Amino acid sequence: MKTIPELLELIENEIAELDLPEVPANLYEPIRYILEKGGKRLRPLLVLSTFSMFDDDVEKALKPAVGLEVFHNFTLLHDDIMDKADLRRNRPTVHKKWNENIAILSGDAAMIIAYDLISEAEDKYLRDVIKLFNKTSLEVCEGQQYDMDFETRKDVTEEEYMEMIRLKTSVLIAAAMKLGAILGGANHREAEKLYEAGINFGLAFQLQDDYLDTFGDVKVFGKKTGKDILEEKKTYLLINAYLNASDEIRNRMDKIFADKQMPDDDKVNAIRDIFVLLGIDKMILKEIEKYYQKGREILMSVDGDSKMRDQLVIFFDALKNRNK
């Protein structure tokens, strides 16, 4: 059985050896650029880790695992355009380094490449794999649409927000864990357990991203902090701030958001201070812990190789304390 660092090395080598054409350069170079080292490789790592709980021959799952990573990066290409993001992993986003049209088309090509890699699954599992991938891909699109819909709404509830991040982020992490189980020959019950564990880890992961966007260090986090505040994104933090604030503080927040003359840094600091005043920073950290613990409990109940399961538990425990 391989260790998690060994699995990560396998993934990096496979990505580096992807046989992408050289021309047209403006189609394939952005794909190489976004796939270069810097990402966490969380999703392919989860595929290979859960696969290893049921089968030792990880080479059988390597191409589909990398396919999921290519798909994830395809979504980032398009999301960065929609979010007007300037930085990704401490580097200019593809649409900033090239342009939006190139980023859109390169994203389209990346999706096709992802599908090609996913289809390298063993024939006996291919139907289940494609069905899972198609379902997950559509759900990710649904989550992104909800996220955009929320931009024009003032009445987004916490429940709606949690459903949005379940679709936009959690289902892909859950699918990675289930994909590894399917390819490893796990039974339906264990595969579903891993899917549910992934949903909970994914919710915790996205809530952490929300927390770090407001309270993280830009040099470590890899992108400018406070962007969610400046865009008035309906995150767990903002929703609960309005829910728990007095009328006076709500009015103060409204004035801060409405003030077009206030410098961005001052606006971010003012809203961040209100979050701290209301204890919203502590609330979200409590939620993150809750979802991590639930995912951990489900993962511990999976009937697979205990050594790999224990490695995964340690991995998620470390992820809980990430700062980027």
C-alpha positions as CSV (number, residue, x, y, z in Angstrom):
1,M,0.0,0.0,0.0
2,K,1.3,3.4,-1.0
3,T,1.4,6.4,1.4
4,I,-0.4,9.6,0.8
5,P,2.9,11.4,-0.2
6,E,3.6,8.6,-2.7
7,L,0.1,8.9,-4.1
8,L,0.6,12.7,-4.5
9,E,3.9,12.0,-6.4
10,L,2.1,9.6,-8.7
11,I,-0.6,12.2,-9.4
12,E,2.0,15.0,-10.1
13,N,3.9,12.7,-12.5
14,E,0.8,11.7,-14.3
15,I,-0.3,15.3,-14.7
16,A,3.2,16.3,-15.9
17,E,3.1,13.5,-18.6
18,L,-0.4,14.5,-19.9
19,D,0.0,14.3,-23.7
20,L,-1.5,17.7,-24.6
21,P,-0.9,19.0,-28.1
22,E,1.5,21.9,-28.7
23,V,-0.8,23.7,-31.1
24,P,-2.8,25.8,-31.1
25,A,-0.7,27.1,-28.2
26,N,-3.4,29.5,-27.0
27,L,-5.8,26.6,-26.5
28,Y,-3.5,24.1,-24.6
29,E,-1.0,26.4,-22.9
30,P,-3.6,27.8,-20.5
31,I,-4.5,24.2,-19.5
32,R,-0.9,23.4,-18.8
33,Y,-0.6,26.6,-16.8
34,I,-3.6,26.0,-14.5
35,L,-2.5,22.3,-14.0
36,E,1.0,23.2,-12.9
37,K,2.0,22.6,-9.3
38,G,0.3,24.8,-6.8
39,G,-3.1,23.1,-6.4
40,K,-3.8,20.8,-3.5
41,R,-4.6,17.8,-5.7
42,L,-7.2,17.0,-3.1
43,R,-9.7,15.3,-5.5
44,P,-7.4,12.9,-7.3
45,L,-5.7,12.1,-4.0
46,L,-9.1,11.2,-2.5
47,V,-9.8,8.9,-5.5
48,L,-6.5,7.1,-5.1
49,S,-6.8,7.0,-1.3
50,T,-10.3,5.5,-1.2
51,F,-9.3,3.1,-4.1
52,S,-6.4,1.9,-1.9
53,M,-8.8,1.0,0.8
54,F,-10.1,-1.8,-1.5
55,D,-7.3,-2.5,-4.0
56,D,-3.5,-2.0,-4.1
57,D,-3.1,-1.5,-7.9
58,V,-3.6,2.3,-7.9
59,E,-2.4,2.5,-11.6
60,K,-5.9,1.3,-12.5
61,A,-7.5,4.4,-11.0
62,L,-4.8,7.0,-11.9
63,K,-6.2,8.3,-15.2
64,P,-9.7,8.7,-13.9
65,A,-8.3,10.4,-10.8
66,V,-6.4,12.9,-12.9
67,G,-9.5,13.3,-15.0
68,L,-11.3,14.6,-11.9
69,E,-8.5,17.1,-11.3
70,V,-8.7,18.4,-14.9
71,F,-12.4,18.8,-14.5
72,H,-12.0,20.7,-11.2
73,N,-9.5,23.1,-12.9
74,F,-11.9,23.5,-15.8
75,T,-14.5,24.8,-13.4
76,L,-11.9,27.2,-11.9
77,L,-11.2,28.6,-15.4
78,H,-14.8,29.5,-15.9
79,D,-15.6,30.5,-12.3
80,D,-12.7,32.9,-12.3
81,I,-14.2,34.7,-15.3
82,M,-17.6,34.9,-13.6
83,D,-16.1,36.0,-10.3
84,K,-13.8,38.5,-12.1
85,A,-10.9,37.0,-10.0
86,D,-7.4,38.4,-10.6
87,L,-5.4,35.8,-8.7
88,R,-5.4,32.0,-8.4
89,R,-2.7,30.3,-6.3
90,N,-0.7,33.5,-6.1
91,R,-0.6,33.8,-9.9
92,P,-2.7,35.7,-12.4
93,T,-5.8,33.9,-13.4
94,V,-6.0,32.5,-17.0
95,H,-8.4,35.2,-18.2
96,K,-6.0,37.9,-16.9
97,K,-2.8,36.3,-18.2
98,W,-4.4,35.7,-21.6
99,N,-8.0,36.9,-22.1
100,E,-11.6,35.8,-21.4
101,N,-12.2,34.2,-24.8
102,I,-9.1,32.0,-24.5
103,A,-10.0,31.1,-20.9
104,I,-13.5,30.0,-22.0
105,L,-12.3,27.9,-24.9
106,S,-9.4,26.4,-22.9
107,G,-12.0,25.5,-20.3
108,D,-14.1,23.8,-22.9
109,A,-11.1,21.8,-24.1
110,A,-10.2,20.9,-20.5
111,M,-13.7,19.4,-19.9
112,I,-13.3,17.2,-23.0
113,I,-9.9,16.0,-21.8
114,A,-11.3,15.3,-18.4
115,Y,-14.0,13.2,-19.9
116,D,-11.4,11.3,-22.0
117,L,-9.4,10.5,-18.8
118,I,-12.5,9.5,-16.8
119,S,-13.4,7.1,-19.5
120,E,-10.2,5.2,-18.9
121,A,-11.9,3.4,-16.0
122,E,-12.1,-0.3,-16.3
123,D,-15.0,-1.4,-18.5
124,K,-16.8,-3.2,-15.7
125,Y,-17.1,0.0,-13.7
126,L,-17.4,2.5,-16.6
127,R,-21.2,2.8,-16.6
128,D,-21.3,3.6,-12.9
129,V,-18.3,6.0,-13.2
130,I,-19.8,8.0,-16.1
131,K,-23.2,8.2,-14.3
132,L,-21.5,9.5,-11.2
133,F,-19.4,12.0,-13.2
134,N,-22.3,13.3,-15.2
135,K,-24.5,13.7,-12.1
136,T,-21.7,15.5,-10.2
137,S,-20.8,17.8,-13.2
138,L,-24.4,19.0,-13.5
139,E,-24.7,19.6,-9.7
140,V,-21.5,21.7,-9.8
141,C,-23.2,23.8,-12.5
142,E,-26.3,24.1,-10.4
143,G,-24.3,25.2,-7.4
144,Q,-22.6,27.9,-9.5
145,Q,-25.9,29.1,-10.8
146,Y,-27.3,29.4,-7.3
147,D,-24.2,31.3,-6.3
148,M,-24.8,33.8,-9.1
149,D,-28.5,34.0,-8.3
150,F,-27.7,34.9,-4.7
151,E,-25.8,38.0,-5.9
152,T,-29.1,39.8,-6.6
153,R,-31.0,38.6,-3.5
154,K,-31.1,40.1,0.0
155,D,-33.0,37.2,1.6
156,V,-30.7,34.2,1.2
157,T,-31.0,31.9,4.2
158,E,-28.3,29.8,5.8
159,E,-30.1,26.7,4.6
160,E,-30.0,27.9,1.0
161,Y,-26.4,28.8,1.3
162,M,-25.4,25.4,2.7
163,E,-27.2,23.7,-0.2
164,M,-25.4,25.9,-2.7
165,I,-22.0,25.0,-1.3
166,R,-23.0,21.4,-1.1
167,L,-23.6,21.5,-4.9
168,K,-20.8,23.8,-5.8
169,T,-18.0,22.2,-3.7
170,S,-19.0,19.2,-1.6
171,V,-20.4,16.9,-4.3
172,L,-17.1,16.9,-6.2
173,I,-15.2,15.9,-3.1
174,A,-17.8,13.3,-2.3
175,A,-17.7,12.0,-5.9
176,A,-13.9,11.7,-5.7
177,M,-14.2,9.5,-2.6
178,K,-17.0,7.4,-4.2
179,L,-15.1,7.1,-7.5
180,G,-12.1,5.6,-5.8
181,A,-14.4,3.1,-4.0
182,I,-16.2,2.1,-7.2
183,L,-12.9,1.6,-9.1
184,G,-11.5,-0.4,-6.2
185,G,-14.5,-2.8,-6.2
186,A,-16.1,-1.7,-3.0
187,N,-19.7,-2.7,-2.4
188,H,-22.5,-0.1,-2.7
189,R,-22.8,0.4,1.1
190,E,-19.2,1.3,1.6
191,A,-19.1,3.5,-1.5
192,E,-22.1,5.5,-0.2
193,K,-20.5,5.9,3.2
194,L,-17.5,7.4,1.5
195,Y,-19.7,9.7,-0.5
196,E,-21.5,10.9,2.7
197,A,-18.1,11.5,4.4
198,G,-17.0,13.5,1.4
199,I,-20.2,15.7,1.5
200,N,-19.4,16.6,5.2
201,F,-15.7,17.2,4.5
202,G,-16.6,19.3,1.5
203,L,-19.0,21.5,3.5
204,A,-16.2,22.0,6.1
205,F,-13.7,22.7,3.4
206,Q,-15.9,25.4,1.7
207,L,-16.7,27.0,5.0
208,Q,-13.0,27.2,5.7
209,D,-12.5,28.9,2.4
210,D,-15.1,31.5,3.4
211,Y,-13.4,32.0,6.7
212,L,-10.0,32.4,5.1
213,D,-11.3,34.8,2.4
214,T,-12.1,37.2,5.3
215,F,-9.6,36.3,8.0
216,G,-6.7,34.7,6.0
217,D,-3.3,36.0,5.1
218,V,-3.2,36.9,1.4
219,K,0.5,35.8,1.2
220,V,-0.5,32.3,2.4
221,F,-4.1,32.0,1.1
222,G,-3.0,32.6,-2.5
223,K,-5.5,35.2,-3.4
224,K,-6.6,38.6,-2.2
225,T,-8.7,38.4,1.0
226,G,-11.9,40.4,1.6
227,K,-13.2,39.8,-1.9
228,D,-16.4,38.2,-0.6
229,I,-17.1,41.3,1.5
230,L,-16.4,43.7,-1.4
231,E,-18.9,41.7,-3.5
232,E,-21.4,41.5,-0.7
233,K,-21.4,37.7,-1.3
234,K,-24.0,35.9,0.7
235,T,-21.6,33.7,2.7
236,Y,-22.2,32.0,6.0
237,L,-20.5,35.0,7.6
238,L,-22.6,37.7,6.1
239,I,-25.9,35.8,6.4
240,N,-25.4,35.2,10.1
241,A,-24.1,38.7,10.7
242,Y,-27.3,40.2,9.4
243,L,-29.3,37.5,11.3
244,N,-27.6,38.2,14.6
245,A,-27.1,42.0,14.4
246,S,-29.1,44.7,16.1
247,D,-31.0,47.2,13.9
248,E,-28.2,49.7,14.6
249,I,-25.5,47.3,13.4
250,R,-27.5,46.2,10.4
251,N,-27.9,49.9,9.4
252,R,-24.2,50.4,9.9
253,M,-23.4,47.5,7.6
254,D,-25.8,48.8,5.0
255,K,-24.1,52.2,5.1
256,I,-20.6,50.6,4.7
257,F,-21.7,48.6,1.7
258,A,-23.4,51.6,0.1
259,D,-20.5,53.9,0.6
260,K,-18.8,54.1,-2.8
261,Q,-16.1,56.5,-1.6
262,M,-14.8,54.2,1.2
263,P,-11.5,52.6,0.2
264,D,-11.7,48.8,-0.2
265,D,-9.4,48.0,2.6
266,D,-11.3,50.2,5.0
267,K,-14.6,48.5,3.9
268,V,-13.2,45.0,4.4
269,N,-11.7,45.9,7.8
270,A,-15.0,47.5,9.0
271,I,-17.1,44.5,8.1
272,R,-14.6,42.1,9.4
273,D,-14.6,44.0,12.8
274,I,-18.4,43.6,12.9
275,F,-18.1,39.9,12.2
276,V,-15.8,39.7,15.2
277,L,-18.0,41.9,17.4
278,L,-21.0,39.6,16.7
279,G,-18.9,36.4,17.2
280,I,-19.5,35.2,13.7
281,D,-15.9,34.2,13.3
282,K,-16.3,31.8,16.3
283,M,-19.7,30.5,14.9
284,I,-18.2,29.5,11.5
285,L,-15.2,27.8,13.2
286,K,-17.7,25.8,15.3
287,E,-19.5,24.7,12.1
288,I,-16.3,23.8,10.4
289,E,-15.4,21.5,13.3
290,K,-18.9,20.0,13.3
291,Y,-18.7,19.0,9.7
292,Y,-15.2,17.7,9.9
293,Q,-16.1,15.5,12.9
294,K,-19.2,14.1,11.2
295,G,-17.1,13.3,8.1
296,R,-14.4,11.7,10.3
297,E,-17.0,9.5,12.1
298,I,-18.4,8.2,8.8
299,L,-15.0,7.6,7.4
300,M,-14.0,5.6,10.5
301,S,-17.0,3.3,10.0
302,V,-16.0,2.3,6.4
303,D,-15.0,-1.4,6.1
304,G,-11.8,-1.1,4.1
305,D,-8.1,-1.3,4.6
306,S,-7.6,0.2,8.1
307,K,-4.1,1.6,7.4
308,M,-5.2,3.7,4.4
309,R,-8.4,4.7,6.3
310,D,-6.2,5.9,9.2
311,Q,-3.9,7.8,6.8
312,L,-7.0,9.6,5.4
313,V,-8.2,10.5,8.9
314,I,-4.8,12.0,9.7
315,F,-4.9,13.8,6.3
316,F,-8.3,15.4,7.0
317,D,-7.3,16.3,10.5
318,A,-4.4,18.2,9.0
319,L,-6.7,19.8,6.4
320,K,-8.9,21.1,9.1
321,N,-6.0,23.3,10.3
322,R,-5.0,24.6,6.9
323,N,-4.4,28.3,6.3
324,K,-4.8,28.3,2.5
